[in-house]
Amino acid sequence: MTGPPADAAELLERALGYTTVSLGLVRPDLLSRPTPCAGWDLGALLRHLNDSLLALLEATDTGRVAVPSSAADEAGGDADPVGTLRWRARTLLARCAAGSGPDVVAVGERWLAARTVAATGALEIAVHGWDVARACGADRPLPSSFARRLLEVSNLLVDDGDRPARFAPPLPVHDGGGVDVRLLAFLGRATAQGVAPGTRR
């Protein structure tokens, strides 16, 4: 793969649908639970997801992603992070269905193809949807066909420069590990299939 994936919008829709189901597992008493993202509890992960969805909404609207406010993060976000996430997911799904929006997006000083931004968002949102479920004590494997496609695009979207800031180093997978296990291991996440634990997001 040498260019932005043509099915980026579809991948983003599937990621939003998968993660919305995971959000249904969240309860207020679980927000202090640890997550597969080292150093983040569930509340921090939900704030990060909200920031990610806000960035995607900006990308599909103005074509420019603003620098996130660290002050807002330190303030702890809103009182209903799951409600905000669901609203943002619905809005983003509607924009995906409409098929409108800019072809290129400014992210900081860089200009990226909108499909690259959408595919990156799909990868992050789907994997964090898995993180949310695990933090809530549930095992929600990513559907095989979806995980296979995300694994393909992850080889385009994730490189050494993304580690360890965005993702931990890839983990070894035992023989016979499913495609969902291979995807998560590539992004530094351990599963129940005997993968060694990761260290970062």
C-alpha positions in Angstrom: 0.0 0.0 0.0 1.5 3.3 -1.1 -1.3 5.8 -0.7 -4.3 6.7 1.5 -6.7 3.8 1.8 -9.7 4.2 -0.4 -12.0 2.6 2.2 -10.9 5.0 5.0 -14.4 6.4 5.6 -15.8 2.8 5.9 -13.1 1.9 8.4 -13.9 4.9 10.5 -17.6 4.1 10.5 -16.8 0.5 11.6 -14.5 1.8 14.3 -17.1 4.2 15.7 -19.7 1.4 15.7 -17.4 -1.0 17.6 -16.3 1.6 20.1 -19.8 2.8 20.8 -20.8 -0.7 22.0 -17.7 -0.7 24.3 -18.9 2.6 25.8 -22.1 0.9 26.9 -19.9 -1.0 29.4 -18.7 2.1 31.2 -20.0 3.0 34.7 -19.0 5.9 36.9 -17.4 3.5 39.5 -15.1 2.1 36.8 -13.4 5.4 35.8 -10.4 4.8 38.1 -9.8 1.3 36.6 -6.4 0.8 34.8 -6.4 0.4 31.1 -4.0 -1.3 28.6 -2.6 2.2 28.0 0.1 2.5 30.6 -0.4 5.4 33.0 -4.0 6.0 32.0 -7.0 5.0 33.9 -10.4 4.7 32.2 -11.3 8.3 32.8 -8.1 9.6 31.2 -8.7 7.2 28.2 -12.2 8.6 27.7 -10.8 12.2 27.8 -8.2 11.2 25.2 -10.9 9.6 23.0 -13.0 12.7 23.3 -10.0 14.8 22.1 -9.5 12.4 19.2 -13.2 12.6 18.1 -13.1 16.4 18.4 -10.0 16.5 16.1 -11.8 14.3 13.5 -14.9 16.6 13.7 -12.6 19.6 13.0 -11.0 17.7 10.2 -14.3 16.9 8.5 -15.6 20.5 9.0 -12.9 23.1 8.7 -10.2 20.9 7.3 -7.8 22.1 10.1 -7.1 20.3 13.4 -6.4 22.6 16.3 -3.7 21.9 18.8 -5.3 20.3 21.9 -5.6 22.3 25.0 -3.6 20.8 27.9 -5.5 23.1 30.3 -8.7 21.3 29.3 -7.1 17.9 29.9 -5.9 19.0 33.4 -9.3 20.3 34.2 -10.6 16.7 33.9 -13.0 17.3 31.0 -16.8 17.3 31.1 -19.0 15.6 33.7 -20.4 13.1 31.1 -17.5 11.9 28.9 -19.5 8.9 27.6 -22.4 11.1 26.6 -20.1 13.5 24.8 -18.4 10.7 23.0 -21.7 9.2 21.8 -22.8 12.6 20.5 -19.5 13.2 18.7 -19.6 9.7 17.3 -23.1 10.2 15.9 -22.1 13.5 14.4 -19.0 12.0 12.8 -21.0 9.0 11.5 -23.4 11.4 9.8 -20.6 13.2 8.1 -19.1 9.9 6.9 -22.4 8.9 5.5 -22.8 12.2 3.7 -19.4 11.8 2.0 -18.6 15.5 2.2 -15.7 17.4 3.6 -12.3 18.6 2.5 -9.9 16.4 0.5 -6.9 17.6 2.6 -6.5 18.5 6.2 -4.0 20.7 8.0 -2.7 19.0 11.2 -0.4 21.4 12.8 2.1 22.5 10.1 1.4 19.4 8.0 -1.1 18.8 5.2 -2.5 15.3 5.0 -4.9 13.6 2.7 -8.3 13.4 4.4 -8.4 9.7 3.9 -5.1 9.3 5.8 -6.6 11.3 8.7 -9.8 9.1 8.6 -7.8 5.9 8.5 -5.6 7.0 11.4 -8.7 7.9 13.3 -10.2 4.5 12.6 -7.1 2.7 13.9 -6.9 4.7 17.1 -10.6 4.7 17.8 -11.0 0.9 17.2 -8.0 0.0 19.4 -9.1 2.3 22.2 -12.6 0.7 22.0 -10.9 -2.5 22.8 -9.0 -0.8 25.6 -12.2 0.5 27.1 -13.8 -2.9 27.1 -10.8 -4.5 28.7 -10.8 -1.8 31.4 -14.4 -2.6 32.1 -13.6 -6.3 32.5 -15.0 -7.4 29.1 -13.4 -9.3 26.2 -14.6 -7.8 22.9 -12.4 -9.2 20.1 -12.3 -7.0 17.0 -14.1 -8.7 14.1 -11.6 -10.6 12.0 -12.3 -8.9 8.7 -12.1 -5.5 10.3 -8.9 -6.4 12.3 -7.3 -7.7 9.1 -7.9 -4.5 7.2 -6.7 -2.4 10.1 -3.6 -4.5 10.3 -2.9 -3.8 6.6 -3.3 0.0 7.0 -1.4 0.1 10.3 1.7 -0.9 8.3 1.3 2.4 6.4 0.3 4.5 9.3 2.5 3.4 12.2 6.3 3.6 12.0 9.3 3.8 14.4 8.6 7.5 14.9 5.3 6.6 16.6 7.0 4.4 19.2 7.0 4.7 22.1 5.0 8.0 22.2 1.8 6.7 20.4 2.3 3.0 20.6 4.5 0.5 22.5 7.0 -1.6 20.6 5.3 -4.6 18.8 4.9 -7.7 20.9 5.6 -11.3 19.8 2.5 -13.4 19.1 2.3 -17.2 19.7 1.7 -19.4 16.7 -1.9 -19.5 15.8 -2.7 -16.1 17.1 -5.7 -14.6 15.3 -5.6 -11.5 13.2 -7.1 -9.4 16.0 -4.4 -10.6 18.3 -1.7 -9.8 15.7 -3.1 -6.3 15.3 -3.2 -5.6 19.0 0.3 -7.0 19.4 1.6 -4.9 16.6 0.3 -1.9 18.5 1.9 -3.0 21.8 -1.1 -4.5 23.5 -1.3 -7.8 25.3 -4.3 -10.1 25.0 -5.4 -13.3 26.7 -3.5 -15.3 24.1 -0.2 -15.2 25.9 1.3 -12.0 24.5 3.7 -10.2 26.8 2.3 -6.9 28.2 3.1 -3.6 26.6 4.4 -0.4 28.1 2.6 2.5 26.3 -0.5 3.6 24.5 
